[in-house]
Amino acid sequence: MIALRPLDDAGLERLLALAVSDADPSDVMPPGWTPDRPDEFRAFYRGLAGDAFEIVDGDRVVGMTRLTPAGETGLWVARSARGAGVATQAVSRVVEQALWRGLSTVTAETTAGNAPALAVLRRLGAVFETDGDRVRARIEVPAEPSTEHADPARLVHEYLDFYRDKLLRKVAGLSDGELRASRVPSGWTPLTLVKHLAYVELRWFRYTFAGEDVEHPRGNPAVERAEWTVEEGDTIERVRAFYLEQCARAREIAAAADLADRVARWQHETVPPPTLAWVLFHMVQEYARHVGQLDVVRELTDGVTGP
């Protein structure tokens, strides 16, 4: 498990030893540094006081990363730790740190030819801006609704949107194979979870609450458990587009109704028809449960945790 440890004087010496023995000098900051200049290394990292971290794997230091007050990050990893997902996990920990610091964006600069760095940033959902050979990556830091909100109606709408966004963040950066692979005995995959929640949005808001005449509210009737099945043509682009369409329609329906309004279609005679307020809170718990499951699956896939 990769963790970040704030860099102190003892950590600085550990990092220097690692840079000398197990790193490419061209990767190590400051730019142009060579192992025969230890005092320059120490001076540079002391200048990053409060912003620099050792990247730690268990009790072993495997690299360095930083997070400035402006949200800028960068890292280097020891030769012996490459190819094990260390950089991806370290940047995900940096995003966690950014959340606790109240930052809205984490940025990183690299070059168009630095394929490993671009791959790491892409896995974390970064948006890229290219200027010649320079690439600037921006990772949005998800934040819960403001702690100043006191209106439960506003909070439930905003928390539902928070989880909708978090779902898409958790699948961003996964390869097609990873999206279609299951890591649990029940067999669901990240792609089918997005598909399932698209149908949940459709059923509760369009079919049940608004009473729309939806022909197949549980998906293809010719396929058993269709909403949990990857069918022919189910690409991430198509499933994501279908999901976003259902979310947009759900927002329209909820915005046009009162929280005390009841569902238009209900088949349970012994249970009173739910109000919109109940539906909204039910959806929040549905997302919280499923996104929590996806948190675990994403960590098992590539070590990414956090926001």
N, C-alpha and C positions, 0 to 999 in steps of 0.2 A: 504494500500500500504506500503510495507516494504521498508525502506530506511536505509542507513548507516550514522552515524554522528560521525565525528572524536572525539575521547575521550579526553576531557580536564579535569581540576580538578573538575568542577561541575559534569560532566558526570561520573567521577570516583566514586563520592559519591552516585550518582543515581544507578550505577552498583553494588556498595557494598551493598546498601540497598536491591536491587533485589536479589543478591546472598544469603543474609542472610534470606530473607523472602520467596523466591519463586523459589529456585533452589536446586538441589541435590548437596551437597558439592563434591561428587565424580566427577561431571561433570565440576565443576568450577576450572579454573587454579588459582594458581599453583597447581601441583599435591599434593594430600594429605591435601589440605587446609580444615580448619574447620571454622565455623562462629565466633568462639571465638578468631580469629587471624586477626582482621581487618587491623592492621598495615602491616602485611605480604602481604595481598591482595593489599593494596595501593602501596607498594614498587614494587611488581611484575608488576603491570599495568603501573606504572610510567616508568618502564624499557622498556615498549613497546611503548614509546612516538612516535607518527607519524605512528605507524603500527596498532593501535587498534581502533575499532569503536564500538559505541553503535548500536545495532540493534533496530530500532524504528518502531513501528506500529502506525501511526498517531502521537499522542503526548505521547505515552506510550512506555517506554523502555521495551523490551522483551528479551534481550540477548546481547551477545557480540561476535564479530568476529575480526579477525586480518588478515593482509596481509603484510608479511615481504618483504624486498628488494629482497630476493631470490625467492619470489613467494609462500612461505609457508603460509597455512591458517589453521584455526581451529575455532571452535565456541562452545558456549553453549547457551541454550535457557531455559527460565523460564518454570517451570512446567505448569503454566496456559496457556502458548502459544503453547504447543505441539499439534501436530495433525492438525495444521491449515496451513501447508505449509511454516511456517516461515523460517525454515532452508534452504529449497530449494531456496526460494526467496533471502535469505541473501547471499548464496553462488553465486547465479547468479549476485548479485550486486558486490561481490568481483571480479568476472571475469571481470565485467565492469571496476572496478578500475584498475585491472591488465592491461587492454587494454590501458587505459590513461597513465599508468606508463611505457608503452613500454615493458612489460613482455610477454614472449611467452608461458609460462606454469604456471599453478597454481597447487600446490601439497598439499596433505593432508594425514595424517597418522591416521589410526584407527586400530581396531582389527577385526578379522574374525567373531567374535560373535556380533559385533555392527551392527545389521541388519538395524536400522533406518538410521545410518550414511551412510552405503553402498547404501541404497535405494536412499538417497538424491544425492549422488555422481553419481550413475548410471543414474539418471534422467538428469544430466547435461553432460552426455556423457563421463564420466571419464573412463580411462583405468587403470586396477588394476594390481599391482605386489604384490604377496603374498610370505611372508617368515615366515613359521610357522604360528603363530597367528597374526603376524603383516601384515597389508595391507597398501600399499602405492598407493594412487590414483593420477592420473595425468590428468589434464584438459588442453587441448590445447586452447590457446587464439587466436581467429581468428584476423587477421590483414589485412587491406586493402593493396593494392600494395604500394610500396615505394613512398613517396612524392617527391623523387628525380627523378622519371621517367619523361622524357619529350617526349618520343616517343608515339604518340597516338596509333599506331598499337600494341605496347607492352601492353599499358594500357588497351585497350579493351579486349585483350585476357586474361590478368590477372584478370580484374574485372569480366569477365564472370566466370572464375574458382573460384573466391572469392564467388560469389553468388551460384554456384553449391555446394560448400562446405558448405555454410551457410544453404542452404536448408536441407541438411542431418543433420547438427547440430541441427536444429530446431525440427526435428522429433525424434532425438536420445533420448532414455530414456522414451518415451511415451509407455504406455501399449498397448496391442493389441486392447483393447476396446477403448482407447483414440484415437488411430490411425484411427479407423473406425467410430468414433462419429463426427457428425456435430454440429457446434455451430453457424451456419449462416443460414438464411432462404433459401438460394439457395441450400443448402444440401451438398456441397462438404466437404470432410474430409481431414485430413493431408495425409492419404494414397493415396487418389485419386489425390491430388495435385502433389505428387511425380510422380504418373503414368501419369498424364497429361503432366508434363514437360518432361518426357521421350519421349512421342510422339511428343512434340514440337521440341525437339532436332532431332528426327528421320526425321520429315517432312522437317525442314528447311535445314539440312545439307545433309542427305542421299537422300531424295526423291526430294527436290526442287533444291538445289545447285548442288549436284553431279549427279542428274538424275538417281539414282539407281532404279531398278525395284522392289519397295517395294509393296507387294501384298495388305496389309491393313495399310496404313499410319495413319489411325485414329482408329486403334484397331479393335476388333471383329465386323464385319458388322452385326451380328445377334443381337447385343445388342445396344440399343439406347444410344447415348452419352457414348460409351464404355470406353473412356479414363477417364471419370469422374465417372465411376461405379466400385464398388468392385465386381468382378466376383468370381466365385468359383475357389479356388486355388490362389487367390491374397493375398498372405502373404506379410509381410513387407520384408522378405528375398528375395522373388521372384521379387517383384516390385523394390526393391533397386538394385538387380543384373541387371535387365533389364534397369533401369535408368543409372547405371554406364556403361553398355555396349554401350548405345547410346551416352553418353558423351565422352567415349574413341574414338568411331568412328568419332564423330563430330570434336574432336581435330585433328585426323589424316587428315580429309578432309581439315580443315582450314589451317593446317600447310603446306599442299602440294599445296596451291593455293595462288594467288596474291590478294591483297585487291580489286583491280580493276576488277577482274574476275566476270562475271555475272552468275546468276543461269542458270542451264541447262533446267529446266522445269518451264514454266510460262504460265498461262492461261488468264491473264488480258491484253487484247489487247490495252487498252487505257493508261496503266501504263507501263513505261519502266521496263524491267527485273532488279531486284536489283543487286547491286554489293555485293561481300562478305563483304566489309566494312559495308554496310547498314544492312546486315543480322546479323552481329556481334553486332552492336549497338542496333538493334531491339531486339535481345536476351537479352542483358543487361537490357533494360527497361522491358521486359517481366518478367525476374527474379526479378527485383527490386519491381515490382508491386505485384507479387505473394508471395515473401518472406515477404514483408510488411504485407500482409494479414495473413500469417502464424504467424508472430510475435504476432498479436492480438489474434489469436486463441490459441496459446501456453500460452499467459498470462492468458486468460480466463480459460484454462485448469488447470494449476498448478502454475501460478504466475511467471513463468520464463520469464525474459525479457533480453534485451541486446544482446551481440554478439552471 
